[in-house]
Amino acid sequence: MQKNHPTAFDLTEEDLQYAGSRYSDVRNAIFANPYQKTWGNETDSALPIYDVTLSSLIGGILPFGKPSQFLKATTRTVDARTDLRWGPDHKGQRRLLHPNGICLTGMWEITEQTSYSGYFKKGSQALTIARYSTCCNETRRGYVRSLALAAKLYPTTNPDHAETLFPANFFTQQDLGGDTTDFINDAELRNAPDTTAWRRGTGLPVFLLEGFLFLRADKEPAHRQLYQIAELDKAADESTQTPEFMRLRVVPEQLRIEGTGLDFRDEIMAQIYDPGESTPKRSLSFTIDVSDSGRTEGPPAMQRRIISHWRTIGKLTFKEAVVSYNGDHVLQFNHPTWRDDRNNPATATRIGGRKVR
């Protein structure tokens, strides 16, 4: 198993001097080193499974202990906007959470009139780089797992856009404790998922440590706000208007890929490619639903989001996918710090690299 460089999770000068990225550079990086030369080719080796371990998270909890890798990774993920983190040895770093994923590229489109700002406005189109993953070790259907999709929206439709851009990042996920959804078609991915901690089983200590350490760095570990999308390419004198909740669901007409114990990465590849063929044959689409009506019930380990008045405002369509080393180790997504008022940056939990509230 690859070991991370001792400074892999430190905030670097590269992070601090981030000046945006080009869609083409990030896209090329994630396609540079696929685990399988051509998906579905029987001569290729099986996809790797990276473990989530308690030992990688626990350091730094005891008095006088050194800061844990996870705590450093969490604060860096919130404070740094860097899209590709190559690290001191140019090998990136193995993720402590969600280590097993598949990357996708496509287009974000808002087709309905809304009251929101930025790229939630009608007519918005953004090139998208996403990573679909599972929270822990289990990738196969038929087992408890928590599927998730994180994405970057680039404010352009030109894949060869020459100038660097600052993409908006967002996160959506199933129940944080896990779910038993067999098909990605039936998974409901939300920026504010439910939490059923006991479903983690033997992984419960890891889950509890995640929450404990995240709260040392930020607030609200179970709710990822969407203001980066609402502020993407927004005029400076325009007020931010952000939906509170977002939900992604595979469109009803999408194929359903059969297979006992199928790995979600193979399921997604089969949505777009034929086995042994490197040219995309189909696309994978999700509806974009939003709501501002909801409440949270229950203790943190058993939270339920009661959300109503969902409205479909657009579609997220992917036309390429790859399972690659750089997708698992180099591609990074900025976690928006919690704002007490999601539309007001002055209420942010972390400002200037420090937790201020």
N, C-alpha and C positions, 0 to 999 in steps of 0.2 A: 504494500500500500504506500502511495506517495506521501511523504511527510512534508508539511509546509515549512518554508523558510522561517527562521525565528522572527523576522520582522514583516512577515507577509501581511499582517493585519494592521500594521502601523499606518497612521496618517502620514503621507509623504509630501514632498514638494510638488510632485506631479499632481497630487490631489488638490493641493492648495492653489496651484496655478492653472487649474482647469479652465480652458477657454472654448469649450464645446467640442463637437466631433462631427465628422462627416458620416452620413448614412452608409456610403459605399465602403468606407474604411472598416466600420463595425461589421457590416454584412460580410465583407471579404474575410475578416478575422474568424468569424464563427464557422465559415465554410472551408477554412484552410486545412483542417486536419480531422475529418470525420473518423469515427472509430471503425466504420465499415466503408470500404471504397464505394460500393454500390449496395444500397439497402436491399435485402431480400436475396442476396447472392449467398448460396449455401456454403461456399468456400470461406466466407469471412467468419471471424470469431464472434462469439456472443457479445452483446453489449455489456459493459462493465456495470457492477453494482457497488456504489460507494456507501459505506456505513456512516450512520450518525452515532457518535459515542458519548457517553457521559463524561469520560475523562477529558475530552477536548473542551468541555464547558465548565467543569467544576473548579479549575484553578482560579484563585483570587477570591473565593468566597470566604475562606477561613481568614481570621485576623492576621494581618501582616503578609498575606499571600500576594503574589504578584498578580497584576490584572489578568483575568482570563482571556484566552483567545476570543471567546464569544463576546465578552464585553468590549474588547478593542474593535472587533469586527462590527458590532452594532453601532458604536459611536462613529466609526469611520463611514459606515453605510449611510448614516443620517447626515453627517457633515460633508461628505465628499460627493461630487456630482460625476466623477470619472466614470466613463462608459466601458473602458478596457483597462484592466489593471494587470500589467504583465509581471510585476514584481521584480525583485533584485536579480533573480536567476532566470527571468523571462519565461517562467513556467506558470505564472499566475499563482492561485492558491486554491486548495481543495475546500469547497464550501463546508461549513460546519452544519448547516441546515439546508434542506432541499438540494442535496448534492447530485441527484440523478434527474436529468432533464433533457428536453429536446427544444431546439430553437426554431422559430418560424419567422418568416418575413411576409409582409402584406400591406394592407391599406385600411386605415380607420376612416370612416365616412359618417357624418351626421346628416341625415336626410330630412329631419322634421324640425319645425320651428320650436325654439326653446327660449327660455328667459335667462339662459346662462351666458357666460362670457368665454373668451378664448376658443379653444377647439371643441367646446360643447355647442357652439353656434351652428345653426343650419348652414350647410354648404362646406363645412370644414372637411378637409381631406389631408391625411398625414401618413407618410410612409412609416411603417411600424416594424420594429424588431422585438420579438417576444421570446420568452422562455417558459414552456409548460413543464411543470415539475411535480414531484410528490414530496411531502414534508420529510419523510424519514427513509427507512430502508426498503419498504415494500413498494414494488412497482407493478405488481401483477393484479389483475382483476380476480375477484373471489376472495380478497383479503381486505382488511381495514386499511385505508390509505386516505390521505388528504391531498387531493389534486389542486394545483394552483397555477395561475398564469400571471406573470409580471411582464410589463411591456414598456417600450420607449416609443413615443410619438415624435417624429421629426416634422417640423412645419414646412414641408415641401412634398411635391408629388414627383420630383425629378430625382431618380436614384443616383445621378451623377452631379448633383448639386455641389458646386465647387467650394463654397464658403462653409466654415464650420458653423454648426447650429447647436442650440441648447435644447435637447429633447425633454419632453415631459415624461415622467415615470409614474406608473401606477401598479398596484398589486391587487389581485383578487384570489380568493381561495374558497374551498369547501370548508365544512366544519373543521376547526383547528385540531380537534381531537381525532378526526378521521371519519370516514363514511364508507358505506358498502356499495357505492355505485359501481356497476360493472362496466358500463359504457361511458365514454366521455360525452356522448350525446345526452345523457341524463344528469350530468353534473351541473350544479348551480354554483357558479363562481362569483363571490361578492367581495366588495371592499370592506364589508363589515360582516364576517361570517359568524355562525353560531360557534359555541365551544362546548364540547362534551369530553372533558378531560379523561374520564375513565376508559374511553375507547382506545387510548394509547397502550393499554395493557402494561407490559414490562417496560415500555418506553415512557411511562408516566413520570419517573424522576427527571428525565431529560426535558419533558414538556414543562414541568413546574420550574425547572431551572431557567428555561428559556424566558418564561414570564418574569421571574425574579430579576434576572440580569438585564432584560430589556427595560424594566422600570427604573433601573439605575441610570440608564442612558436617556430615556425619553418617557412618554406617556402613552396610554391606550394601546397596548400591544395587539389588541384584537380588532382595531379599526384603522384602516389606512385611508387618510383623506385624499381628495381628488383635486386639490387646488392647483397643482402643477398643470393639469390639463386646462383648467379654467383661466390660467394666466399665460398660457402658451401664445406667443405672438400678440398679446393684448396691448392696446395703446396705454401709455403711462397714465393718462388722465381718465381712463375707463375703470369703473369699479369692478372688483372681482365678484362673480356670482357663480358659486359652485354647488352642484347637487350634493346632498348628504350621502346618498347611497347609489351604488352602481352594481349591476348584475350582468354577467355574460352567460349566455346559453347557446349551445350549438343549435343552428336553425333546424326546424322540423324536417326539412327535405334532405338533410345530410345522410349519407350512407351510414349503416351500422355494421361495424366490422366484427364478425364472429370469431370465437377462439377461446377455448378453455385456458385459464391462467395467462391470458395475453398481457404482455408488458404494454403499458400505456404509450411508450415511445414507439413500439411497433404498430400499435393501433393508429396513432397519428400519422406515421409514415404511410400506412396503407390507405389513409384517407386521400393522400395527395399523389402517391406514386404506385406504379405496378412493380411487383418484385423483380429485381434484376434490371430495372430501367431507371436511368438517372434523370430523365426528362419528366417534369410534372405532368400529370394527366388530369388532375382534378383540383379543386380548392376546398378549403375548410373554413366555414363561416360561422360567426357568432352574432346574435343580436346584442345590441347595446341598450340596456334598460336602465332608467334612473328613477329616483323617488326622493322626496323630501319629507315623507311621512313615515315615521317609525319610532320605536322605543326599544330599550334594552331591559330585559328581565332576568333575574337570577344572579347568583354569585359568580365571580370570575371563572370558576372551573366548570360552571354549568350555565353559561349565558345563552339566552335566546333573543334573537332580533325579530321583533314583530314589525314587519315592514309592509305597507300597503300602497295603493295607488301607483304601482309600477307603470312606467310608460316607455315604450320602445321608441328610440330617437335615431337609431342608425344601425350600422353593421360593421363588424371587424372581419375582414376576409384575408386568409393566408393562402399563398400560392407556392411557397417553397418551405422546406423543412430540412433540418440536419441534426443528427446526434453527434456531437463532436467534443474533443478535449477542450478546445477554447471556449465552447459554449458552457461547459461545466466548470472551468477553472479561471477564465479570463474575463468573460462578459460580466458586467456588474450593473445593478440597478440601485439608484438612489432612493432611500426610504424617506418620504417627506416627513419632517418633524411635525409633531402634533401642534395644532393651533387651537386655543380655547375658542376663538372665532375663526372658523375655517376661511373666511374671506378677508381676514385682517392679519398681515404678516407680523405686526407688532405684538401679537399675542402668542408667538411661537414659543415652544418649550425650549428649543436649543437655538441660540443666537451666537454667532462668532465662535463656534466650536465649544460652547459651554451650555450646560443645562441651567437656565435662569429662572425657571418656575416649575 
